[in-house]
Amino acid sequence: MTRTPTSPASTFLLVHGAWHSGQCWERVTPLLESAGHRVLAPTLTGYGDKAHLLGPEVGLDTHVDDIVELITEEDLTDVVLVGHSYAGLVISSAANRIPDRIAHLVYLDAMVPEDGETAVDAQPITRHLIDLAAKSESGWRIPPMPEQPPPFGLFGVTDPADVAWLRTLLSDQPVGCLQQPVHLDNPAVNTIPRTHIHCGGAKPAGITRRPVPPVQPNGTPAQVWELPTGHDCMITMPAELTELLLKLG
């Protein structure tokens, strides 16, 4: 995966999903970098080494701010913005705020919202998680999903060593992430090309995926790729995921 002299370098911004941290990309980041690209894989507020910042006030808007502030503070342009799972909501609202800095949106086995929608609209099973949080002692914390027997595993990860490592990355999810709406009211966001990468492995009951419309918001044909693996493909198929991302970069 060596970049040729005619292949311009891109900036990839990889945004993790619910419960995870930026560490989940550590098998993908060096592969993209070895191809000559700049890669950022931040941990959003309330997760991983930022778990001490978790509180009832943290929500989707907090995470959108995280991404927008990173892009503007680093003065990033032509960004390939990748959102995994819940982060499909994050990258959508972030692109709505700074569309001129985003070259491509990648929805990686992600929630794909419309303007004004919440996670419940994009993935109805999240209503159950909100109800569980409301009944919990805190009223707002959602613990990570439990491991299930193969082929489901822990977020689609089934290798025992990988499962053990993944557990060290996970922390609670604030309920506000599932309740705050996405904003897609800037017409400029519709001009940004999109790619959808689906994970075709087994999914637990209740996990659904919206059909991708045949035409993107910018009027071009939809681009949909699939990896034959579980949800956390950055852990289970990092090389294959990288090859797909390099097609965009």
SEPALO-547674 format. One record per residue (C-alpha): residue number from 0; residue in three letters; z, x, y. Coordinates in pm, 1 decimal. Example, Ala and Ser with C-alpha at 12.3 -4.5 7.8 and 13.67 -1.06 7.14 Angstrom:
residues 2
{node 0; Ala; {780.0; 1230.0; -450.0}}
{node 1; Ser; {714.0; 1367.0; -106.0}}
END
This chain:
residues 249
{node 0; Met; {0.0; 0.0; 0.0}}
{node 1; Thr; {-101.3; 270.7; 245.0}}
{node 2; Arg; {-234.1; 154.0; 578.7}}
{node 3; Thr; {-584.4; 270.6; 652.4}}
{node 4; Pro; {-679.5; 404.8; 997.4}}
{node 5; Thr; {-868.4; 83.1; 1067.7}}
{node 6; Ser; {-566.7; -140.6; 990.2}}
{node 7; Pro; {-352.9; -195.5; 1300.8}}
{node 8; Ala; {22.6; -194.6; 1262.2}}
{node 9; Ser; {204.0; -526.1; 1284.1}}
{node 10; Thr; {561.0; -625.6; 1354.4}}
{node 11; Phe; {714.3; -834.3; 1078.1}}
{node 12; Leu; {1028.7; -1029.5; 1160.3}}
{node 13; Leu; {1184.8; -1155.9; 838.0}}
{node 14; Val; {1436.3; -1441.0; 876.5}}
{node 15; His; {1665.2; -1521.8; 584.3}}
{node 16; Gly; {1761.8; -1870.0; 472.5}}
{node 17; Ala; {2091.1; -2054.6; 440.5}}
{node 18; Trp; {2392.0; -1870.5; 294.7}}
{node 19; His; {2198.5; -1539.5; 275.6}}
{node 20; Ser; {2190.8; -1235.2; 504.3}}
{node 21; Gly; {1928.3; -992.8; 624.1}}
{node 22; Gln; {2010.0; -770.3; 326.0}}
{node 23; Cys; {1813.7; -1002.0; 98.8}}
{node 24; Trp; {1491.9; -841.8; 230.7}}
{node 25; Glu; {1587.0; -483.9; 142.0}}
{node 26; Arg; {1329.3; -464.5; -139.1}}
{node 27; Val; {1047.9; -587.6; 86.2}}
{node 28; Thr; {1123.3; -395.7; 405.7}}
{node 29; Pro; {1044.1; -44.2; 275.9}}
{node 30; Leu; {719.3; -164.3; 120.0}}
{node 31; Leu; {597.9; -307.1; 450.7}}
{node 32; Glu; {715.5; 2.2; 636.6}}
{node 33; Ser; {536.1; 232.4; 393.0}}
{node 34; Ala; {216.0; 47.8; 483.8}}
{node 35; Gly; {272.2; 146.0; 847.8}}
{node 36; His; {429.8; -170.1; 985.4}}
{node 37; Arg; {743.4; -226.0; 1187.7}}
{node 38; Val; {994.8; -453.7; 1014.2}}
{node 39; Leu; {1305.0; -628.7; 1142.0}}
{node 40; Ala; {1530.2; -827.6; 909.0}}
{node 41; Pro; {1827.2; -944.5; 1116.4}}
{node 42; Thr; {2133.2; -1125.4; 987.6}}
{node 43; Leu; {2183.8; -1454.3; 1167.4}}
{node 44; Thr; {2514.8; -1548.3; 1329.3}}
{node 45; Gly; {2778.8; -1643.9; 1073.8}}
{node 46; Tyr; {2638.3; -1467.7; 767.7}}
{node 47; Gly; {2683.3; -1131.0; 597.9}}
{node 48; Asp; {2834.2; -874.2; 832.3}}
{node 49; Lys; {2842.7; -1145.1; 1099.5}}
{node 50; Ala; {3045.5; -1387.8; 886.0}}
{node 51; His; {3342.5; -1340.5; 1119.0}}
{node 52; Leu; {3140.7; -1523.9; 1385.3}}
{node 53; Leu; {3109.1; -1835.9; 1171.0}}
{node 54; Gly; {3258.7; -2147.3; 1326.5}}
{node 55; Pro; {3193.5; -2519.5; 1370.1}}
{node 56; Glu; {2993.7; -2449.8; 1687.6}}
{node 57; Val; {2733.3; -2242.4; 1499.1}}
{node 58; Gly; {2415.9; -2432.9; 1420.2}}
{node 59; Leu; {2039.0; -2424.8; 1419.8}}
{node 60; Asp; {2028.5; -2368.8; 1795.2}}
{node 61; Thr; {2249.4; -2060.0; 1751.8}}
{node 62; His; {2007.0; -1910.7; 1502.6}}
{node 63; Val; {1704.7; -1990.9; 1717.1}}
{node 64; Asp; {1879.2; -1806.7; 2000.7}}
{node 65; Asp; {1938.1; -1511.6; 1766.5}}
{node 66; Ile; {1566.3; -1477.4; 1696.3}}
{node 67; Val; {1441.7; -1544.7; 2049.6}}
{node 68; Glu; {1688.3; -1296.1; 2197.0}}
{node 69; Leu; {1591.7; -1029.5; 1943.6}}
{node 70; Ile; {1222.1; -1070.8; 2018.7}}
{node 71; Thr; {1268.6; -1063.9; 2394.2}}
{node 72; Glu; {1526.2; -782.1; 2400.9}}
{node 73; Glu; {1304.1; -565.7; 2178.1}}
{node 74; Asp; {1000.1; -678.7; 2379.3}}
{node 75; Leu; {816.5; -765.8; 2058.4}}
{node 76; Thr; {465.0; -907.3; 2070.2}}
{node 77; Asp; {210.2; -1013.9; 1806.8}}
{node 78; Val; {497.4; -1087.6; 1569.3}}
{node 79; Val; {440.2; -1207.7; 1214.1}}
{node 80; Leu; {741.9; -1439.0; 1195.6}}
{node 81; Val; {850.5; -1512.5; 838.6}}
{node 82; Gly; {1106.7; -1782.7; 764.3}}
{node 83; His; {1253.6; -1833.2; 417.1}}
{node 84; Ser; {1389.8; -2173.2; 312.5}}
{node 85; Tyr; {1615.4; -2313.5; 591.2}}
{node 86; Ala; {1467.1; -2054.3; 828.8}}
{node 87; Gly; {1147.5; -2258.2; 839.8}}
{node 88; Leu; {1339.4; -2464.0; 1096.1}}
{node 89; Val; {1450.8; -2151.3; 1281.6}}
{node 90; Ile; {1106.5; -1993.6; 1316.9}}
{node 91; Ser; {954.6; -2325.7; 1424.7}}
{node 92; Ser; {1188.4; -2373.1; 1720.4}}
{node 93; Ala; {1177.4; -2001.9; 1807.1}}
{node 94; Ala; {797.0; -2006.4; 1820.6}}
{node 95; Asn; {813.2; -2317.7; 2036.5}}
{node 96; Arg; {1012.3; -2122.7; 2296.1}}
{node 97; Ile; {806.9; -1801.5; 2298.3}}
{node 98; Pro; {466.3; -1885.7; 2147.4}}
{node 99; Asp; {291.1; -1607.3; 2339.4}}
{node 100; Arg; {482.4; -1346.4; 2136.6}}
{node 101; Ile; {406.5; -1490.1; 1791.1}}
{node 102; Ala; {86.3; -1396.8; 1607.6}}
{node 103; His; {151.5; -1580.1; 1281.6}}
{node 104; Leu; {408.4; -1814.1; 1127.2}}
{node 105; Val; {485.6; -1773.7; 758.0}}
{node 106; Tyr; {677.2; -2052.0; 582.3}}
{node 107; Leu; {817.6; -1884.8; 271.6}}
{node 108; Asp; {922.7; -2159.8; 29.7}}
{node 109; Ala; {1055.4; -2310.0; 350.3}}
{node 110; Met; {1136.0; -2635.0; 523.0}}
{node 111; Val; {840.8; -2727.6; 743.6}}
{node 112; Pro; {955.9; -2965.6; 1018.4}}
{node 113; Glu; {791.8; -3185.4; 1275.6}}
{node 114; Asp; {918.0; -3213.8; 1633.3}}
{node 115; Gly; {1264.0; -3368.6; 1651.7}}
{node 116; Glu; {1334.5; -3345.1; 1279.8}}
{node 117; Thr; {1645.9; -3202.2; 1117.7}}
{node 118; Ala; {1691.5; -3036.7; 780.6}}
{node 119; Val; {1761.4; -3379.6; 632.8}}
{node 120; Asp; {1414.6; -3497.4; 733.9}}
{node 121; Ala; {1246.3; -3188.4; 591.4}}
{node 122; Gln; {1461.1; -3171.0; 275.3}}
{node 123; Pro; {1649.4; -3500.7; 213.6}}
{node 124; Ile; {1887.9; -3351.7; -44.5}}
{node 125; Thr; {2063.5; -3173.4; 241.0}}
{node 126; Arg; {2224.4; -3506.7; 328.8}}
{node 127; His; {2441.3; -3451.5; 21.1}}
{node 128; Leu; {2551.3; -3114.0; 158.6}}
{node 129; Ile; {2645.0; -3269.0; 492.1}}
{node 130; Asp; {2852.8; -3532.1; 312.7}}
{node 131; Leu; {3030.4; -3263.5; 109.0}}
{node 132; Ala; {3111.7; -3070.5; 425.8}}
{node 133; Ala; {3253.2; -3381.9; 589.3}}
{node 134; Lys; {3489.6; -3429.6; 294.4}}
{node 135; Ser; {3597.8; -3067.4; 283.6}}
{node 136; Glu; {3914.3; -2923.2; 431.6}}
{node 137; Ser; {3726.2; -2769.8; 724.3}}
{node 138; Gly; {3489.3; -3059.4; 780.7}}
{node 139; Trp; {3197.8; -2824.8; 854.9}}
{node 140; Arg; {3172.0; -2549.6; 592.2}}
{node 141; Ile; {2916.8; -2568.3; 310.2}}
{node 142; Pro; {2972.6; -2314.0; 30.9}}
{node 143; Pro; {2675.4; -2148.8; -141.4}}
{node 144; Met; {2497.9; -2339.6; -414.4}}
{node 145; Pro; {2642.2; -2262.0; -759.7}}
{node 146; Glu; {2455.7; -2064.4; -1022.6}}
{node 147; Gln; {2282.4; -2276.7; -1283.4}}
{node 148; Pro; {2159.5; -2189.4; -1633.0}}
{node 149; Pro; {1810.3; -2036.4; -1656.2}}
{node 150; Pro; {1543.5; -2101.4; -1547.8}}
{node 151; Phe; {1718.6; -2208.4; -1224.5}}
{node 152; Gly; {1976.5; -1932.1; -1189.1}}
{node 153; Leu; {2116.4; -1854.8; -844.2}}
{node 154; Phe; {1848.9; -1950.5; -591.0}}
{node 155; Gly; {1593.4; -1881.9; -862.5}}
{node 156; Val; {1735.0; -1538.9; -946.3}}
{node 157; Thr; {1820.2; -1505.6; -1316.8}}
{node 158; Asp; {1851.3; -1131.6; -1389.6}}
{node 159; Pro; {2229.2; -1070.3; -1433.4}}
{node 160; Ala; {2231.7; -756.3; -1219.1}}
{node 161; Asp; {2033.5; -926.4; -943.4}}
{node 162; Val; {2259.8; -1232.1; -956.9}}
{node 163; Ala; {2567.5; -1013.4; -920.8}}
{node 164; Trp; {2413.4; -837.9; -620.5}}
{node 165; Leu; {2299.1; -1162.7; -461.4}}
{node 166; Arg; {2649.4; -1306.7; -483.4}}
{node 167; Thr; {2772.4; -1024.4; -258.5}}
{node 168; Leu; {2529.2; -1136.3; 13.9}}
{node 169; Leu; {2622.6; -1503.1; 25.0}}
{node 170; Ser; {2858.7; -1676.4; 266.0}}
{node 171; Asp; {2928.4; -2031.4; 382.0}}
{node 172; Gln; {2675.7; -2233.9; 580.4}}
{node 173; Pro; {2780.1; -2423.9; 895.8}}
{node 174; Val; {2687.9; -2790.7; 882.7}}
{node 175; Gly; {2535.7; -2780.7; 1232.4}}
{node 176; Cys; {2236.8; -2595.4; 1087.7}}
{node 177; Leu; {2143.2; -2912.8; 902.3}}
{node 178; Gln; {2218.3; -3157.1; 1183.5}}
{node 179; Gln; {2053.8; -3010.9; 1492.2}}
{node 180; Pro; {1687.0; -3104.0; 1549.8}}
{node 181; Val; {1388.4; -2873.4; 1569.4}}
{node 182; His; {1193.1; -2862.6; 1895.3}}
{node 183; Leu; {814.9; -2841.7; 1869.6}}
{node 184; Asp; {715.4; -2994.6; 2202.9}}
{node 185; Asn; {528.6; -2695.4; 2346.6}}
{node 186; Pro; {153.9; -2748.9; 2293.8}}
{node 187; Ala; {102.3; -2371.4; 2275.7}}
{node 188; Val; {293.9; -2351.9; 1947.0}}
{node 189; Asn; {16.5; -2549.3; 1779.2}}
{node 190; Thr; {-230.7; -2266.1; 1837.9}}
{node 191; Ile; {-33.7; -2021.3; 1618.3}}
{node 192; Pro; {-186.6; -1971.4; 1271.5}}
{node 193; Arg; {32.8; -2065.6; 977.5}}
{node 194; Thr; {58.4; -1955.0; 618.5}}
{node 195; His; {263.6; -2126.2; 351.2}}
{node 196; Ile; {387.6; -1924.2; 53.7}}
{node 197; His; {532.9; -2140.9; -220.3}}
{node 198; Cys; {750.5; -2027.7; -507.0}}
{node 199; Gly; {620.5; -2201.9; -817.7}}
{node 200; Gly; {919.6; -2139.9; -1043.7}}
{node 201; Ala; {1158.8; -2406.4; -1170.8}}
{node 202; Lys; {1349.6; -2596.8; -905.0}}
{node 203; Pro; {1676.3; -2791.3; -949.2}}
{node 204; Ala; {1662.7; -3170.8; -940.3}}
{node 205; Gly; {1631.6; -3313.7; -590.2}}
{node 206; Ile; {1453.7; -3014.6; -436.1}}
{node 207; Thr; {1123.2; -3140.3; -302.2}}
{node 208; Arg; {837.9; -2991.1; -103.9}}
{node 209; Arg; {626.9; -3173.1; 149.7}}
{node 210; Pro; {253.3; -3152.8; 89.6}}
{node 211; Val; {86.5; -2911.4; 328.6}}
{node 212; Pro; {-172.6; -3097.8; 539.7}}
{node 213; Pro; {-525.2; -2971.8; 470.3}}
{node 214; Val; {-571.5; -2878.8; 837.0}}
{node 215; Gln; {-330.9; -2664.1; 1039.8}}
{node 216; Pro; {-211.4; -2775.4; 1384.8}}
{node 217; Asn; {-461.8; -2526.7; 1534.4}}
{node 218; Gly; {-749.1; -2704.0; 1358.0}}
{node 219; Thr; {-822.3; -2441.5; 1092.3}}
{node 220; Pro; {-796.3; -2503.5; 716.3}}
{node 221; Ala; {-448.9; -2471.2; 569.1}}
{node 222; Gln; {-361.0; -2141.6; 400.4}}
{node 223; Val; {-132.1; -2189.1; 100.8}}
{node 224; Trp; {-42.3; -1918.9; -151.6}}
{node 225; Glu; {191.1; -1934.1; -449.9}}
{node 226; Leu; {411.2; -1687.1; -632.4}}
{node 227; Pro; {510.8; -1765.9; -992.6}}
{node 228; Thr; {881.4; -1711.8; -943.9}}
{node 229; Gly; {1203.7; -1871.5; -824.1}}
{node 230; His; {1313.6; -1946.9; -470.0}}
{node 231; Asp; {1439.6; -1599.3; -370.9}}
{node 232; Cys; {1105.1; -1429.2; -425.8}}
{node 233; Met; {1198.1; -1139.0; -197.6}}
{node 234; Ile; {1441.7; -1039.7; -473.7}}
{node 235; Thr; {1245.2; -1134.7; -784.5}}
{node 236; Met; {888.8; -1042.3; -676.2}}
{node 237; Pro; {915.4; -811.8; -372.1}}
{node 238; Ala; {593.8; -619.2; -440.1}}
{node 239; Glu; {388.0; -932.7; -489.6}}
{node 240; Leu; {535.7; -1093.9; -178.7}}
{node 241; Thr; {462.0; -778.4; 20.5}}
{node 242; Glu; {98.1; -781.3; -90.6}}
{node 243; Leu; {60.8; -1132.4; 45.3}}
{node 244; Leu; {226.8; -1044.2; 374.5}}
{node 245; Leu; {2.5; -741.2; 412.5}}
{node 246; Lys; {-298.4; -970.3; 405.1}}
{node 247; Leu; {-163.9; -1120.7; 727.0}}
{node 248; Gly; {-60.5; -794.8; 890.2}}
END
